[in-house]
Amino acid sequence: MYQYLIVCPLVFLAGFIDSIAGGGGLISLPAFMAAGIPPHLALGTNKMSSTMGTVISTARFGKNGFINGKQSLLAALFAVIGSVIGAHLSLLASEEILKGMMIVVLPVVAFYVLKNKNMGDTIEVRMPHKKQLLISIGAALVVGCYDGFYGPGTGTFLLLLLTGLAKMDVRSASGTTKVINLSSNIAALVTFLINGKVLLPLGLAAGLFCIAGHYIGSGLVVKNGLKIVRPVVLVVLICLFVKIIKG
């Protein structure tokens, strides 16, 4: 029972943060491990709860018209491919290589967020649809691979790429991010399930709390957009940077 008492409240908070700007894994994954769950089981069970929560926020964004169906589905397909590749690579490669890269990348990303005050809230020049689609697909493939391999900050990176490179407004970018993230989560979850690395009872219970967090958080984004997203993105980036440095 103590595992549930530790995991469930923290997973609720993780779902809330994740629905707004990604990075919920920074909270939920350590929560599972703090409850004494072995690393591989923690990864798999965390994927289960986060997948359940992401379904809700994705549906809410879709209901409010912030998801481009065709573009999001194509990007989701490449996210699945990337996630499967990343999940298999994680069994072979050392995380130290990726952590070293992230220590360099994260300060650059944080500088971009600080400099770009609009962050997709006002898009004056619309990008050609085909170019936007190609950028979305490329982002989905690369970040999906990262999600399968390591994970924390996936939604944040997608959001920044879609607002910065694909020139989407923050709400549309958030909606597309959810579709891509959901797809990569499902692909990784299936991999963990096949390999018996998911604690189903704990995963289902945590998933319910994650759903509640995602529902509340996605509602704030729909209503307030940039006012909510930008500061949360910065906090997530700082937390991710500190976590990686500490190891």
Secondary structure, 3 states (H helix, E strand, C coil): CHHHHHHHHHHHHHHHHHHHHCCCHHHHHHHHHHCCCCHHHHHHHHHHHHHHHHHHHHHHHHHCCCCCHHHHHHHHHHHHHHHHHHHHHHCCCCHHHHHHHHHHHHHHHHHHHHHCCCCCCCCCCCCCHHHHHHHHHHHHHHHHHHHHHCCCCHHHHHHHHHHHCCCCCHHHHHHHHHHHHHHHHHHHHHHHHHCCCCCHHHHHHHHHHHHHHHHHHHHHHHHHCHHHHHHHHHHHHHHHHHHHHHC
